[in-house]
């Protein structure tokens, strides 16, 4: 066997480490095969996410312009959306929290797929467990819409608290409402929800600027993505 660089030794069969180091070249199209074994370089989570998001934005742009609707996409747009979801799944399976979050988002809203709350919660939970704050907020909100189910409310409060710990103002708002209504807390302490609600309301006022930033980011996500695709 010919001598190989030190960082490849021990994994010579597929050169995993080398492939990882070449991922930046794959991203810009400067490398497509391994220089040692000449096998195709497998796209990493960043490349998979970027390509899937590019396809999604193309479909989203048609919907925003009134040329299609998420519930009845034309065949060509549906194929693009299917490819986007496949790419996000591949990226999510490689640990991309953003891909996991966006999968949860499209399943919750029914964007090119049938609405599926369980599937949405499953993907939100994967991203939330990685500390992705928007996934924690969205998962909490999804669970809180469970019609007053005590177990769902309790879990929703926990996810809201995790998001609040990262400074998410919208989660503070949701958490304050739940505690005000006594949801997800010990009902044997009737005075606790109101005190807790005021506490989180105060934190919401302090974090109001961050709430505005979060809302602007979420509402402008498609616009920024469209500019990126156009560029």
C-alpha positions in Angstrom: 0.0 0.0 0.0 1.4 3.4 -0.9 2.0 5.9 1.8 -1.0 8.1 2.7 -1.2 11.4 4.6 -1.3 10.9 8.3 -4.9 12.2 8.6 -6.1 9.4 6.2 -4.4 6.5 7.9 -6.9 4.2 9.6 -9.7 5.1 7.3 -8.1 4.4 3.9 -11.0 2.4 2.5 -13.3 5.5 2.0 -11.0 8.3 3.1 -13.7 9.8 5.4 -11.4 12.4 6.9 -10.0 13.5 3.6 -13.5 13.8 2.2 -14.5 15.9 5.2 -11.6 18.3 4.6 -12.5 18.6 0.9 -16.1 19.5 1.6 -15.4 23.2 1.2 -14.1 22.5 -2.3 -17.3 20.5 -3.1 -19.4 23.5 -2.0 -17.9 25.8 -4.6 -17.7 23.1 -7.3 -13.9 23.0 -7.2 -13.7 19.3 -6.4 -16.0 16.4 -7.3 -13.8 13.3 -6.7 -11.3 12.2 -4.1 -7.7 12.8 -5.3 -6.6 9.5 -3.7 -9.3 7.0 -4.6 -11.1 8.9 -7.4 -14.4 8.0 -5.9 -17.2 10.7 -6.0 -17.1 13.1 -3.0 -20.4 12.7 -1.1 -22.1 16.0 -0.3 -22.1 17.0 3.3 -25.0 18.4 5.3 -24.2 22.0 4.3 -24.2 21.2 0.6 -27.3 19.1 0.9 -29.1 21.9 2.9 -28.1 24.6 0.5 -29.3 22.7 -2.6 -32.6 21.7 -0.9 -33.2 25.3 0.2 -32.5 26.6 -3.2 -35.2 24.3 -4.6 -37.6 25.2 -1.9 -37.1 29.0 -2.5 -37.9 28.6 -6.2 -41.2 27.0 -5.3 -41.9 29.4 -2.5 -41.4 32.3 -4.9 -44.1 31.0 -7.2 -46.5 30.6 -4.3 -45.8 34.2 -3.0 -46.4 35.5 -6.5 -49.8 33.8 -6.7 -48.7 31.4 -9.5 -49.2 28.3 -7.3 -50.6 27.3 -3.9 -49.0 24.9 -1.4 -52.1 22.7 -1.4 -52.1 22.2 -5.2 -48.6 22.7 -6.7 -48.1 22.2 -10.4 -46.2 19.0 -11.3 -42.9 20.8 -12.0 -43.1 22.7 -8.7 -44.1 19.5 -6.8 -41.1 17.7 -8.2 -38.9 20.6 -7.0 -40.5 20.4 -3.5 -40.1 16.7 -3.3 -36.4 17.1 -4.2 -36.1 19.8 -1.5 -37.6 17.6 1.2 -35.4 14.7 0.1 -32.3 17.0 0.4 -33.4 18.3 3.8 -34.0 14.8 5.0 -30.5 13.8 4.0 -29.0 16.9 5.6 -31.1 16.3 8.7 -29.9 12.7 9.0 -26.4 14.1 9.0 -27.3 16.3 11.9 -28.3 19.6 10.4 -30.6 21.3 12.9 -31.7 23.9 10.4 -32.9 21.1 8.0 -34.7 19.4 10.8 -36.4 22.6 11.8 -37.5 23.4 8.2 -38.8 19.9 7.8 -40.9 20.4 10.9 -42.1 23.7 9.5 -43.3 22.4 6.1 -45.1 19.4 7.7 -46.8 21.7 10.2 -48.0 24.1 7.5 -48.5 21.6 4.7 -46.1 23.2 2.3 -46.0 20.8 -0.6 -46.8 17.9 1.7 -49.8 16.7 3.7 -50.1 18.4 7.0 -48.8 16.1 9.7 -48.6 17.3 13.2 -46.8 14.2 14.5 -44.1 14.4 11.8 -43.7 18.1 12.4 -43.3 17.5 16.1 -40.8 14.7 15.4 -38.5 17.0 13.3 -38.9 20.0 15.6 -37.9 17.8 18.6 -34.8 16.6 16.8 -33.7 20.2 16.2 -34.8 21.4 19.6 -32.7 18.7 21.3 -29.7 20.2 19.5 -30.5 23.5 21.1 -32.0 25.2 18.0 -34.0 28.0 19.6 -36.6 28.4 16.9 -37.4 24.7 17.0 -37.8 24.9 20.7 -40.2 27.8 20.3 -42.2 26.2 17.5 -42.4 22.8 19.2 -43.7 24.5 22.4 -46.3 26.3 20.3 -47.4 23.2 18.5 -47.8 21.3 21.7 -49.7 24.2 23.4 -52.3 23.9 20.7 -53.3 20.4 22.0 -56.6 21.5 23.4 -55.6 21.7 27.0 -54.0 18.2 27.2 -52.1 18.3 30.5 -49.1 16.3 29.3 -48.7 18.4 26.2 -49.0 21.6 28.2 -46.3 20.5 30.6 -43.9 19.6 27.7 -44.8 22.9 25.9 -43.8 24.9 29.1 -40.5 23.0 29.3 -39.6 23.8 25.6 -40.7 27.4 26.1 -38.4 27.7 29.1 -35.5 26.3 27.1 -36.1 28.8 24.4 -36.4 31.6 27.0 -33.1 30.6 28.5 -31.6 31.4 25.1 -33.2 34.8 25.1 -36.1 34.1 22.8 -38.7 36.9 23.4 -41.6 35.2 21.5 -41.2 32.1 23.8 -41.4 34.5 26.8 -44.7 35.8 25.5 -46.1 32.3 25.0 -44.8 31.1 28.3 -46.4 34.1 30.1 -49.8 33.3 28.6 -49.6 29.6 29.5 -48.6 30.4 33.1 -51.3 33.1 33.3 -53.9 30.4 32.4 -52.3 27.9 34.8 -51.4 25.5 32.0 -48.4 23.2 32.4 -47.9 24.0 36.0 -48.8 22.5 39.4 -52.5 23.3 39.9 -52.1 22.9 43.7 -50.4 26.2 43.8 -53.1 28.7 42.6 -51.0 31.8 43.2 -47.9 30.6 41.4 -49.1 31.0 37.8 -50.0 34.7 38.1 -46.7 35.5 39.8 -44.8 33.5 37.2 -46.8 35.2 34.4 -45.8 38.6 35.6 -42.2 37.5 35.9 -42.1 36.4 32.2 -44.1 39.5 31.2 -41.3 41.7 32.7 -38.7 39.6 30.8 -40.8 40.0 27.6 -40.7 43.8 28.0 -37.0 43.7 28.4 -36.6 41.4 25.4 -39.1 43.4 23.2 -36.4 44.5 20.8 -35.3 40.9 20.3 -38.9 39.9 19.6 -39.0 42.4 16.8 -35.7 41.1 15.4 -37.0 37.5 15.5 -40.2 38.4 13.7 -38.4 40.4 11.1 -36.0 37.5 10.5 -38.8 35.0 10.2 -40.9 37.2 7.9 -37.9 38.1 5.7 -36.4 34.6 5.4 -38.0 34.0 2.0 -36.9 37.4 0.7 -33.3 36.9 1.8 -33.3 33.4 0.3 -34.7 34.6 -3.0 -32.0 37.2 -3.2 -29.4 34.6 -2.6 -30.8 32.4 -5.4 -31.0 35.4 -7.7 -27.4 36.2 -7.0 
